[in-house]
Amino acid sequence: MDKVTTEHIVWHQHTVDREARATLNGHPPRLLWFTGLSGSGKSTLAGALEHELHRRGVRTYLLDGDNVRHGLCSDLGFAPADRQENLRRVGEVAKLMVDAGLVVLAAFVSPYRAERDAIRARFADGEFIEIFVDTPLAACEARDPKGLYKKARAGEIRNFTGIDDPYEAPLQPEIRVLNHDLAIEQAVSQLLQALQQYGVLPSE
């Protein structure tokens, strides 16, 4: 196989750009990156927020960790290199969607700061909004909606984040949600207020 090269590949600047799409949509494009332990409530919260944003006329798309492995990343396993490639692909897809003018919600454990920072670096200042769904390990393990913690404790799953693989919590996330003691409606309300501050939604 020939070595991959970009030497003869030139970026083509189209007439309709992200600014034009944002103007047509009536809101700025953003990537809302939900990170947290498995079982922290990332996907549930992202889905509830997308529902409310859609109700308010915001054009959105939700990228969910499990869903992308049915297609985009169906060829990847869960070895460290595969997990890294999974996030790289998601970041590139999210970048295309942001360029299309959408507010993209991405819900991924994404345990390492360096990987999250690498995705952030692909976006313009202010376009990447990190949302830390801060739920204690004990609460996540008690919920264990997929039975993954039980399997990890039994040694059936190796390199499971929070058990035998680390989770590096964000140091300065744009938004932090203490999700273990909030009703979903309260958490969504908190997020909507924060998104107003970041210019995604107009102030009420």
N, C-alpha and C positions, 0 to 999 in steps of 0.2 A: 504494500500500500504506500502511495506517495506521502511524503511528509506534509502535514497540514501547514499551509503558509497563507499569509494575508498580503503578500507582496504585491499581487496584481489585483487586489480587491479594493475598490474605492467606494467610500460612503456616498450615496446619492441623496442630495438634499431636495426634498419634494416641496412643491409650492404650498401645500396645506401642511402646516406644522402644528406642534402641540399647543401653541398660543391660540391659533385659529380654532382648534378643536375645543379648547377650554372656553373660549368665548361663546362658541355654539352651545356647549353644555351648560354654561352659566355658573360654573364652579371650577376651581383649580384642581388639577389632577394630583393625586397623592398615593403613596404606598403606606398603608397602615399595617405594620409588621407586629403581629401578636406572638410573643414568645413566653414560654413557661413550661413547667414540668408536664409530663403526660398526666391527664386527669385534672389539670388546673382549671379547665373550663374555657380554654382558648377558642375552640371551634364553636361552642355554644354561644359565647359572648360575641364572637365575630359575626355569627349568623344573625343574632338578635340585633346587633348594630346595623348590619347591612339591611335588614328588614326596615328599620326606622329611617335609614338614609334613603332607601328606595321610596318610602312613603313620602319623603320630603322632596322628591324629584332629583336626587343625586344619582348619577349614573355610576354603577358599581360593578365589581366582579369579585367573588370570593374564591381564593385559592386555598384549598384545605389539604392538609398533610396526607390523609388517606386517599382522597380523591385523585390527586395527581399520580399516585402510584398505580392507578388503573389504566393509565394511558401514557402520559408524558414520560413518566419514570418507571414504567412497568418492567423495564429490563434491569433495574437496579435492585440490589439486595440491601442488607443493613450493615455491611462491613464499613469501617470508617471512611474509606475512599468513596464508597457508594453513597453514603449519607452526605458527604461533602458535595458530590456531583449532583445529588438530588436538590440540594439548596441552591447550587449554582444555576441549575436549569430554571428553578422557580424564580430566582432573582432576575434572570434574563427575560422570562415571560412577563413578569411583573413590570419590567422596564418598558417592554413593548406596549403593555396595556396602559401604563401611565402616559406614554407618548401618544396613545390614542385618546387621551383626555379623561380616563376613568379614575375613580377612586377605588384602588385595589386593596382588598383586605386579605392578608396572608396569615394563616394560623399554622405555625410550625414550632416544634420544641426548640429547634435551632440552639443547641446547648452551649456553643462556643462563641465568645465575644468576637474573635477574629473573623469567623464566618459571617456573623451579622454585620460587622464593620465593613467587610468586603462588599456585601450587597449594598450597604449605605453609600459606599464610595462610588457606586454606579449611577447615583442619582444626584440631581442638582440640590443645592442647599435648600432645606425646608421641605423637600419632596418626600423624604423618608421619615416616617414617624414611628418610633419604636414604642410599643405598648407592652409593658411587662405585666403579665397576669400573675401576680404574686400570691401563690397559694402554697402553704406549707406542705412539705413532703408527707407528713402524717395524714393530712386531709386528703391529698391526692390518692394516697395508698388506701385510705378508708373508702373512698369512692370507687376506685379501680373499675371503671365502667367496662373495660375490655378484658379484665382479668390478667393484665400484663404484669402488674406488680407481684401477684401471687406466683406467676410463672417465673419471674425473675428471682424471687426469693427461693424458689425451689431449684434454681439452677437450670431451668429449661430455656431461659433467654439470657444470653450473655451480652455484656456491654450495654446494659439498660440504664438510661439516664436517671440519676438519682439513687441508684442502687450500687452498681459497680462501675459506673461511668459518671463523671462529674457534670453538673450543670453550673455554668458560669452566669450568674445573674447580671443583668445590665447594671452598670454603675450610674449612668445618668440617662435613664429612658425619658423620652418626652412625656410619657404618660405611665403612671403606675396604678394598677387596680388591685386593691386588697380583696381578692375574690372569694375568700373562704367565709366571710361573714356578711356578704352583701346579697340581697335579692337581685335577680337578673335585671329587673326594672331599674333598680338603684345604680347598678353598674353601668347600664346603657346611658342613663341620665348623666352620670359622671363623665362618660366618654363624650357625649354630645357637647357638654359644656367645655371640655378640653379642646374639642375640634373647632369650636367657635374661636377660641383663643389662637389656634393655629391657622385660622382663615379658611378652613374647609367649609364651614357653615357661616352664614351671616349671623351677627349678634341679634338676639331677639329683643 
